[in-house]
Amino acid sequence: MKKINLILGFLIGLMIFSCSSNETLLAQNKYKGAPKHQQPNIEVLPNSTEYILDQSLEESLTIKLNQKIDELIEQHNVAGITATILIPEKGIWKTNRGFISKPNNIIVDNSTVFYWASVTKLITSTIIHQLVIDGSISLDDKLSEWYPDIQNAKKITIEQLLNHTNGIYSFNADSIFHNSNEYYSPNELLEIVKAKENLFKPSEYWSYTNTGYLLLALIIEKVESQTFEQVVKERISDSLHLKTLEAPKEMPSNLALGHNNGIVVNENYSVPLGAGNIISNSKDIAVFLSALLTGKIIPIEMVHAMMKDLYPMFDKGQYYGNGITLYDFKELNNTDNLWIGHSGGTENYKTIALFDVKSKIVLTISINQNFPAEAVANKLMEIITE
């Protein structure tokens, strides 16, 4: 009976997810921004790929990858890095190097966790889609059901929060917040937003907003009657046996601190809730991404549907779906390849979690200073595919 209920729940969720209302179709027709990217074929996803987590890559490749990391750390004076590569059928490579605190000579070790910034949004989106499957919410549900005092709340949908077409002001654009090292509670962040006008009507344009994902996390808390931290633990970390991935309210002592020119920078990693507060090592992020893209968390058809509308982002070749990013290398360097995943960062932290479509490799990187994770990913991919 339990199995039947699960199947029924999935079918209901999929129907809710895939069947757009007339209102949603009308909203899509209102879009006035730059052209969207075509949805990739579902076959690009690694739904039948096996990632071996208890087997190291062959020694010669491991040596080359370690040497490249050492070279990058030395050349660019990188404070610290965590990186993991999953190669299908071949195994895993992972490294944790550098400093938690360079001035205090506190070294990164296997217990160290790193901040993942906006990679958090992919996890928040995944949980929202789990709630859709459960029948607890619909992507067409209006924000006004939970936060009626947000401007245009009666017109803004859950899906528009996921894909950044809601038009809500992003609190981190506020100069007082941006230049402050103080802690802001979710309610304080929402007060900043309420004092600002929305940027546009829902679905007219695309604009990246951390406020949307703060609201999604708060909605998750209301629907589940638990803290976002508890929901992440139960739905993601515990189910996938991830020991380090969490969304803590307070900064843990084993967190690699952000650095700027060798100096530790005080940052409040507990905000923004749901938009950037996940901490983890790179292996657990890699396991999460591989599980998501192979249909172990939500059905593969739903993962594919997260990319049905891909809006052009601020950087060339990058497109945003429902909490997931597509990187089109045809536009970046005129090569025929795609990355799927999410990147993130602050002024003193850079991260990326990616799936390389051509090789089906999963690669996750977090660096505790302003050094591009995408550049490191490219260097490591060159070694693997040479």
Secondary structure by P-SEA (a helix, b strand, c coil): caaaaaaaaaaaaaaaaccccaaaaaaaaaccccccccccccccccccccccccccccaaaaaaaaaaaaaaaaacccccbbbbbbcccccccccccccccccccccccccbbbbbccaaaaaaaaaaaaaaaacccccccccccccccccccccccaaaaaaccccccccccccccccccccccaaaaaaaaaaccccccccccccccaaaaaaaaaaaaaaacccaaaaaaaacccccccccccccccccccccccccccbbbbbccccccccccbbbcaaaaaaaaaaaaacccccaaaaaacccbbbbcccccbbbcccbbbbbccccccccccccccccccccbbbbbbbbccccbbbbbbbcccccaaaaaaaaaaaaac
